[in-house]
Protein backbone atom coordinates (compact mmCIF):
# COMPACT_ATOMS: atom_id res chain seq x y z
CA UNK A 1 0.00 0.00 0.00
CA UNK A 2 1.59 3.32 -1.03
CA UNK A 3 2.41 5.85 1.66
CA UNK A 4 0.49 9.08 1.79
CA UNK A 5 2.75 12.00 1.08
CA UNK A 6 2.66 14.54 3.90
CA UNK A 7 2.12 18.07 2.71
CA UNK A 8 4.37 20.87 3.95
CA UNK A 9 2.65 22.94 6.67
CA UNK A 10 1.50 26.31 5.37
CA UNK A 11 3.29 28.16 8.15
CA UNK A 12 6.58 26.59 7.03
CA UNK A 13 5.93 27.74 3.47
CA UNK A 14 5.45 31.30 4.76
CA UNK A 15 8.46 31.17 7.07
CA UNK A 16 11.05 30.04 4.50
CA UNK A 17 11.17 33.22 2.36
CA UNK A 18 11.12 35.43 5.47
CA UNK A 19 14.08 33.63 7.04
CA UNK A 20 15.89 33.63 3.71
CA UNK A 21 15.39 37.39 3.36
CA UNK A 22 16.98 38.05 6.76
CA UNK A 23 19.84 35.54 6.49
CA UNK A 24 20.76 36.57 2.95
CA UNK A 25 20.84 40.27 3.83
CA UNK A 26 18.04 41.11 1.39
CA UNK A 27 16.47 42.73 4.44
CA UNK A 28 19.27 44.56 6.26
CA UNK A 29 19.64 43.73 9.93
CA UNK A 30 18.91 47.29 11.03
CA UNK A 31 15.62 47.27 9.10
CA UNK A 32 14.76 43.81 10.40
CA UNK A 33 15.35 44.93 13.99
CA UNK A 34 13.30 48.11 13.52
CA UNK A 35 10.47 46.02 12.03
CA UNK A 36 10.57 43.61 14.95
CA UNK A 37 10.30 46.50 17.43
CA UNK A 38 7.18 47.82 15.67
CA UNK A 39 5.28 44.59 14.92
CA UNK A 40 6.46 42.32 17.73
CA UNK A 41 4.08 43.87 20.30
CA UNK A 42 1.24 43.63 17.74
CA UNK A 43 1.71 39.88 17.29
CA UNK A 44 2.05 39.33 21.03
CA UNK A 45 -1.20 41.24 21.57
CA UNK A 46 -3.07 39.05 19.07
CA UNK A 47 -1.75 35.82 20.59
CA UNK A 48 -2.63 36.84 24.16
CA UNK A 49 -6.05 38.10 23.14
CA UNK A 50 -6.90 34.83 21.42
CA UNK A 51 -6.14 32.92 24.63
CA UNK A 52 -8.32 35.39 26.56
CA UNK A 53 -11.20 34.68 24.16
CA UNK A 54 -10.85 30.91 24.57
CA UNK A 55 -10.89 31.20 28.35
CA UNK A 56 -13.87 33.58 28.29
CA UNK A 57 -15.80 31.05 26.26
CA UNK A 58 -14.91 28.21 28.62
CA UNK A 59 -16.04 30.29 31.61
CA UNK A 60 -19.46 30.88 30.02
CA UNK A 61 -19.12 34.62 29.43
CA UNK A 62 -20.41 34.40 25.85
CA UNK A 63 -23.41 32.31 26.88
CA UNK A 64 -24.37 34.82 29.57
CA UNK A 65 -24.04 37.71 27.12
CA UNK A 66 -26.14 36.01 24.45
CA UNK A 67 -28.77 35.08 27.02
CA UNK A 68 -29.05 38.74 28.07
CA UNK A 69 -29.23 39.94 24.44
CA UNK A 70 -31.90 37.39 23.51
CA UNK A 71 -34.06 38.40 26.44
CA UNK A 72 -33.61 42.12 25.79
CA UNK A 73 -34.77 41.66 22.18
CA UNK A 74 -38.04 40.11 23.39
CA UNK A 75 -38.32 37.81 20.43
CA UNK A 76 -37.75 40.45 17.71
CA UNK A 77 -34.98 39.52 15.31
CA UNK A 78 -34.39 43.05 14.05
CA UNK A 79 -33.89 44.28 17.62
CA UNK A 80 -31.58 41.36 18.34
CA UNK A 81 -29.50 42.35 15.32
CA UNK A 82 -29.37 46.01 16.39
CA UNK A 83 -28.14 44.95 19.82
CA UNK A 84 -25.37 42.96 18.16
CA UNK A 85 -24.51 45.98 16.01
CA UNK A 86 -24.28 48.23 19.08
CA UNK A 87 -22.08 45.71 20.90
CA UNK A 88 -19.83 45.26 17.85
CA UNK A 89 -19.37 49.02 17.38
CA UNK A 90 -18.64 49.61 21.08
CA UNK A 91 -16.26 46.64 21.21
CA UNK A 92 -14.37 47.76 18.11
CA UNK A 93 -14.10 51.40 19.15
CA UNK A 94 -13.07 50.76 22.75
CA UNK A 95 -11.29 47.38 22.58
CA UNK A 96 -9.99 47.18 18.97
CA UNK A 97 -11.15 45.34 15.87
CA UNK A 98 -9.10 42.27 16.78
CA UNK A 99 -10.88 42.05 20.13
CA UNK A 100 -14.23 42.18 18.33
CA UNK A 101 -13.20 39.44 15.92
CA UNK A 102 -11.94 37.18 18.70
CA UNK A 103 -14.50 37.83 21.45
CA UNK A 104 -17.67 38.71 19.56
CA UNK A 105 -17.63 36.08 16.80
CA UNK A 106 -18.33 33.16 19.16
CA UNK A 107 -20.96 35.31 20.90
CA UNK A 108 -22.71 35.92 17.56
CA UNK A 109 -22.60 32.22 16.69
CA UNK A 110 -24.02 31.23 20.06
CA UNK A 111 -26.68 33.92 19.72
CA UNK A 112 -27.72 32.63 16.28
CA UNK A 113 -28.02 29.06 17.54
CA UNK A 114 -29.97 29.96 20.65
CA UNK A 115 -32.46 32.13 18.76
CA UNK A 116 -32.56 30.20 15.46
CA UNK A 117 -31.38 33.27 13.58
CA UNK A 118 -29.20 33.10 10.46
CA UNK A 119 -25.63 32.57 11.72
CA UNK A 120 -24.28 33.85 8.40
CA UNK A 121 -26.00 37.22 8.85
CA UNK A 122 -24.65 37.67 12.38
CA UNK A 123 -21.06 36.61 11.73
CA UNK A 124 -20.89 38.74 8.57
CA UNK A 125 -22.18 41.67 10.63
CA UNK A 126 -19.38 41.12 13.15
CA UNK A 127 -16.58 40.99 10.59
CA UNK A 128 -17.92 44.02 8.73
CA UNK A 129 -18.13 46.24 11.83
CA UNK A 130 -14.85 44.92 13.20
CA UNK A 131 -13.23 46.64 10.25
CA UNK A 132 -15.45 49.62 9.41
CA UNK A 133 -15.94 50.78 13.02
CA UNK A 134 -12.19 50.84 13.66
CA UNK A 135 -11.32 54.46 12.87
CA UNK A 136 -12.53 56.45 15.88
CA UNK A 137 -9.78 55.97 18.48
CA UNK A 138 -6.10 55.01 18.29
CA UNK A 139 -6.85 51.79 20.19
CA UNK A 140 -9.61 50.85 17.73
CA UNK A 141 -7.12 49.60 15.13
CA UNK A 142 -3.47 48.67 15.38
CA UNK A 143 -2.79 50.78 12.28
CA UNK A 144 -4.19 53.75 14.21
CA UNK A 145 -1.72 53.05 17.02
CA UNK A 146 1.11 52.96 14.50
CA UNK A 147 -0.05 56.35 13.12
CA UNK A 148 -1.00 58.14 16.33
CA UNK A 149 2.41 59.71 16.88
CA UNK A 150 2.28 61.22 13.38
CA UNK A 151 -0.78 63.27 14.34
CA UNK A 152 0.93 64.41 17.54
CA UNK A 153 4.01 65.49 15.57
CA UNK A 154 1.78 67.81 13.51
CA UNK A 155 0.12 69.22 16.63
CA UNK A 156 -3.26 67.71 15.72
CA UNK A 157 -5.47 65.48 17.85
CA UNK A 158 -6.28 62.10 16.36
CA UNK A 159 -9.97 62.23 17.31
CA UNK A 160 -10.43 65.72 15.88
CA UNK A 161 -9.47 64.47 12.41
CA UNK A 162 -10.98 60.98 12.42
CA UNK A 163 -14.37 61.31 14.12
CA UNK A 164 -16.29 62.24 10.96
CA UNK A 165 -14.79 59.50 8.72
CA UNK A 166 -15.41 56.98 11.53
CA UNK A 167 -19.06 57.99 11.86
CA UNK A 168 -19.60 57.88 8.11
CA UNK A 169 -18.15 54.37 7.84
CA UNK A 170 -20.38 53.01 10.62
CA UNK A 171 -23.56 54.62 9.25
CA UNK A 172 -22.95 53.28 5.75
CA UNK A 173 -22.15 49.81 7.07
CA UNK A 174 -25.28 49.54 9.18
CA UNK A 175 -27.47 50.81 6.32
CA UNK A 176 -26.02 48.37 3.80
CA UNK A 177 -26.20 45.40 6.16
CA UNK A 178 -29.80 46.23 7.11
CA UNK A 179 -30.89 46.35 3.47
CA UNK A 180 -29.01 43.20 2.44
CA UNK A 181 -30.13 41.22 5.50
CA UNK A 182 -33.74 42.42 5.66
CA UNK A 183 -35.19 38.99 4.82
CA UNK A 184 -33.37 37.32 7.73
CA UNK A 185 -34.36 40.11 10.12
CA UNK A 186 -38.09 39.50 9.74
CA UNK A 187 -40.09 37.40 12.15
CA UNK A 188 -39.75 36.50 15.79
CA UNK A 189 -38.01 33.86 17.86
CA UNK A 190 -38.80 32.06 21.07
CA UNK A 191 -36.54 33.23 23.91
CA UNK A 192 -34.28 30.33 24.94
CA UNK A 193 -34.11 28.85 28.41
CA UNK A 194 -32.05 30.89 30.83
CA UNK A 195 -28.39 29.88 30.81
CA UNK A 196 -26.90 28.61 34.07
CA UNK A 197 -23.08 28.97 34.25
CA UNK A 198 -21.15 25.92 35.47
CA UNK A 199 -19.02 28.00 37.87
CA UNK A 200 -20.44 31.36 38.89
CA UNK A 201 -17.29 32.39 40.73
CA UNK A 202 -15.14 31.79 37.67
CA UNK A 203 -17.67 33.65 35.52
CA UNK A 204 -17.53 36.71 37.79
CA UNK A 205 -13.73 36.65 37.84
CA UNK A 206 -13.65 36.43 34.03
CA UNK A 207 -16.03 39.36 33.67
CA UNK A 208 -13.92 41.47 36.02
CA UNK A 209 -10.73 40.65 34.10
CA UNK A 210 -12.32 41.58 30.77
CA UNK A 211 -13.67 44.85 32.23
CA UNK A 212 -10.24 45.77 33.62
CA UNK A 213 -8.68 44.87 30.26
CA UNK A 214 -11.10 47.25 28.53
CA UNK A 215 -10.17 50.05 30.95
CA UNK A 216 -6.50 49.41 30.25
CA UNK A 217 -7.05 49.66 26.50
CA UNK A 218 -9.03 52.90 26.78
CA UNK A 219 -6.49 54.37 29.22
CA UNK A 220 -3.82 54.08 26.56
CA UNK A 221 -1.66 51.46 28.26
CA UNK A 222 0.41 49.21 25.94
CA UNK A 223 -2.21 46.87 24.47
CA UNK A 224 0.12 43.89 24.37
CA UNK A 225 0.91 44.23 28.08
CA UNK A 226 -2.76 44.60 29.01
CA UNK A 227 -3.78 41.55 26.97
CA UNK A 228 -0.90 39.50 28.35
CA UNK A 229 -1.82 40.46 31.92
CA UNK A 230 -5.45 39.52 31.29
CA UNK A 231 -4.35 36.18 29.86
CA UNK A 232 -2.21 35.45 32.92
CA UNK A 233 -4.98 36.50 35.32
CA UNK A 234 -7.51 34.20 33.66
CA UNK A 235 -5.12 31.25 33.71
CA UNK A 236 -4.64 31.83 37.45
CA UNK A 237 -8.42 32.04 37.93
CA UNK A 238 -8.92 28.71 36.15
CA UNK A 239 -6.20 27.14 38.29
CA UNK A 240 -7.66 28.49 41.54
CA UNK A 241 -11.16 27.27 40.63
CA UNK A 242 -9.65 23.95 39.44
CA UNK A 243 -11.32 24.20 36.05
CA UNK A 244 -9.66 22.69 32.97
CA UNK A 245 -8.61 25.07 30.22
CA UNK A 246 -10.18 24.37 26.80
CA UNK A 247 -7.63 22.15 25.06
CA UNK A 248 -3.87 22.10 24.98
CA UNK A 249 -1.79 25.26 25.29
CA UNK A 250 -0.51 24.74 21.75
CA UNK A 251 -4.10 24.88 20.52
CA UNK A 252 -4.99 27.94 22.60
CA UNK A 253 -2.20 30.11 21.19
CA UNK A 254 -2.58 30.76 17.44
CA UNK A 255 1.17 30.43 16.87
CA UNK A 256 0.86 29.26 13.27
CA UNK A 257 -1.10 32.37 12.34
CA UNK A 258 1.36 34.58 14.23
CA UNK A 259 4.25 33.00 12.33
CA UNK A 260 2.54 33.54 8.97
CA UNK A 261 1.64 37.18 9.69
CA UNK A 262 5.14 37.88 11.01
CA UNK A 263 6.65 36.31 7.89
CA UNK A 264 4.38 38.46 5.74
CA UNK A 265 5.68 41.58 7.48
CA UNK A 266 9.25 40.53 6.73
CA UNK A 267 8.55 39.80 3.06
CA UNK A 268 6.70 43.10 2.49
CA UNK A 269 9.40 45.07 4.32
CA UNK A 270 12.06 43.39 2.20
CA UNK A 271 10.22 44.36 -0.97
CA UNK A 272 9.83 47.87 0.34
CA UNK A 273 13.54 48.44 0.97
CA UNK A 274 14.29 46.87 -2.41
CA UNK A 275 12.23 49.37 -4.37
CA UNK A 276 8.55 48.63 -3.79
CA UNK A 277 8.24 51.66 -1.50
CA UNK A 278 9.41 53.98 -4.30
CA UNK A 279 6.91 52.41 -6.70
CA UNK A 280 4.06 52.96 -4.24
CA UNK A 281 5.09 56.59 -3.74
CA UNK A 282 5.10 57.09 -7.50
CA UNK A 283 1.62 55.53 -7.82
CA UNK A 284 0.03 57.75 -5.16
CA UNK A 285 -1.61 60.96 -6.41
CA UNK A 286 -0.11 64.20 -5.14
CA UNK A 287 -1.94 66.98 -3.34
CA UNK A 288 -4.57 67.29 -0.65
CA UNK A 289 -7.74 67.90 -2.65
CA UNK A 290 -10.70 65.50 -2.67
CA UNK A 291 -9.52 63.62 -5.74
CA UNK A 292 -6.06 63.06 -4.26
CA UNK A 293 -7.51 61.90 -0.94
CA UNK A 294 -9.79 59.45 -2.73
CA UNK A 295 -6.81 58.19 -4.73
CA UNK A 296 -4.67 57.68 -1.63
CA UNK A 297 -7.48 55.90 0.21
CA UNK A 298 -8.24 53.72 -2.81
CA UNK A 299 -4.59 52.79 -3.26
CA UNK A 300 -4.32 51.98 0.45
CA UNK A 301 -7.41 49.77 0.31
CA UNK A 302 -6.08 47.93 -2.74
CA UNK A 303 -2.70 47.25 -1.13
CA UNK A 304 -4.36 46.17 2.15
CA UNK A 305 -6.55 43.67 0.29
CA UNK A 306 -3.52 42.44 -1.60
CA UNK A 307 -1.21 41.80 1.34
CA UNK A 308 -2.67 42.75 4.75
CA UNK A 309 -3.59 46.07 6.31
CA UNK A 310 -0.74 46.16 8.85
CA UNK A 311 2.20 45.75 6.44
CA UNK A 312 0.20 47.84 3.95
CA UNK A 313 0.13 50.75 6.40
CA UNK A 314 3.89 50.54 6.97
CA UNK A 315 4.39 50.48 3.22
CA UNK A 316 2.07 53.45 2.60
CA UNK A 317 2.95 55.64 5.58
CA UNK A 318 5.52 57.67 3.58
CA UNK A 319 2.75 58.54 1.07
CA UNK A 320 1.17 60.84 3.68
CA UNK A 321 4.22 63.07 4.02
CA UNK A 322 3.46 65.85 6.50
CA UNK A 323 -0.23 66.15 5.56
CA UNK A 324 -2.52 64.76 8.27
CA UNK A 325 -5.42 64.53 5.80
CA UNK A 326 -3.38 62.26 3.54
CA UNK A 327 -2.40 60.24 6.61
CA UNK A 328 -6.10 59.98 7.49
CA UNK A 329 -6.81 58.79 3.94
CA UNK A 330 -4.20 56.05 4.34
CA UNK A 331 -5.88 54.99 7.60
CA UNK A 332 -9.29 54.97 5.92
CA UNK A 333 -8.01 52.75 3.12
CA UNK A 334 -6.20 50.33 5.43
CA UNK A 335 -8.92 50.47 8.11
CA UNK A 336 -12.31 50.23 6.40
CA UNK A 337 -11.10 49.12 2.96
CA UNK A 338 -9.77 45.58 3.65
CA UNK A 339 -13.08 43.76 3.23
CA UNK A 340 -12.51 41.84 -0.02
CA UNK A 341 -9.96 39.15 0.84
CA UNK A 342 -9.82 36.82 3.87
CA UNK A 343 -6.27 37.93 4.69
CA UNK A 344 -6.78 41.68 4.25
CA UNK A 345 -6.86 42.39 7.98
CA UNK A 346 -5.71 40.45 11.00
CA UNK A 347 -9.21 40.77 12.45
CA UNK A 348 -10.65 38.98 9.42
CA UNK A 349 -8.07 36.19 9.74
CA UNK A 350 -9.03 35.77 13.41
CA UNK A 351 -12.73 35.87 12.48
CA UNK A 352 -12.33 33.08 9.90
CA UNK A 353 -10.48 31.01 12.49
CA UNK A 354 -13.26 31.45 15.07
CA UNK A 355 -15.94 30.53 12.50
CA UNK A 356 -14.09 27.35 11.51
CA UNK A 357 -13.61 26.37 15.15
CA UNK A 358 -17.37 26.73 15.72
CA UNK A 359 -18.11 24.72 12.53
CA UNK A 360 -19.86 27.67 10.88
CA UNK A 361 -19.42 27.60 7.12
CA UNK A 362 -19.03 31.03 5.55
CA UNK A 363 -19.07 30.89 1.73
CA UNK A 364 -16.22 32.91 0.30
CA UNK A 365 -18.66 34.33 -2.25
CA UNK A 366 -20.89 35.74 0.52
CA UNK A 367 -17.90 37.40 2.17
CA UNK A 368 -16.59 38.88 -1.09
CA UNK A 369 -20.02 40.12 -2.23
CA UNK A 370 -20.53 41.89 1.09
CA UNK A 371 -17.08 43.42 0.73
CA UNK A 372 -17.83 44.61 -2.80
CA UNK A 373 -20.76 46.54 -1.41
CA UNK A 374 -19.11 47.88 1.71
CA UNK A 375 -15.49 48.61 0.78
CA UNK A 376 -16.05 51.25 -1.92
CA UNK A 377 -19.08 52.83 -0.23
CA UNK A 378 -17.40 53.09 3.18
CA UNK A 379 -14.10 54.36 1.77
CA UNK A 380 -15.78 57.03 -0.35
CA UNK A 381 -18.17 58.11 2.44
CA UNK A 382 -15.30 58.35 4.95
CA UNK A 383 -13.10 60.38 2.60
CA UNK A 384 -16.00 62.75 1.81
CA UNK A 385 -16.55 63.24 5.55
CA UNK A 386 -12.83 63.85 5.99
CA UNK A 387 -12.79 66.47 3.23
CA UNK A 388 -15.78 68.31 4.71
CA UNK A 389 -14.71 68.35 8.35
CA UNK A 390 -10.88 68.22 8.47
Number of C-alpha atoms within 10 A of each C-alpha: 3 4 5 6 6 6 6 8 9 11 16 13 12 18 19 11 15 22 14 13 19 17 12 9 11 17 24 14 12 9 15 18 12 11 17 16 11 12 19 15 15 21 20 17 21 26 21 22 25 23 26 29 25 21 22 22 19 21 27 21 22 22 22 18 16 25 22 14 19 26 16 14 18 14 17 19 21 18 17 25 25 15 16 21 18 12 17 27 24 18 24 29 26 22 24 29 33 29 28 30 32 27 25 26 29 24 23 26 24 19 27 21 13 18 21 15 22 16 21 21 22 23 24 20 23 26 25 27 28 33 32 34 29 32 33 23 22 24 26 29 29 23 23 25 17 18 20 18 15 21 19 12 11 11 10 14 14 21 15 11 20 24 18 22 30 27 18 22 28 24 14 18 23 18 12 17 18 18 10 14 18 12 9 17 20 12 11 17 17 13 18 16 9 12 13 11 15 11 12 12 12 23 20 13 16 26 16 14 20 19 13 14 22 20 15 18 22 18 12 12 13 15 26 20 17 21 26 20 16 25 25 14 16 25 18 12 19 18 12 10 11 10 14 12 17 14 9 9 10 9 12 18 18 18 16 17 19 19 16 18 24 21 22 20 24 25 22 21 24 22 16 19 15 12 10 15 21 14 10 17 16 11 13 19 16 16 13 17 13 14 15 16 28 25 21 30 30 24 23 30 31 20 23 29 22 15 19 26 29 25 26 27 26 19 24 25 20 15 24 23 12 13 14 21 21 26 24 28 31 30 28 33 33 35 34 33 33 32 29 24 18 19 20 25 29 24 24 25 20 24 26 22 17 23 20 11 11 13 10 14 12 16 9 12 10 13 18 16 12 19 20 14 16 26 24 18 18 26 28 22 21 31 30 18 20 24 20 11 13 14
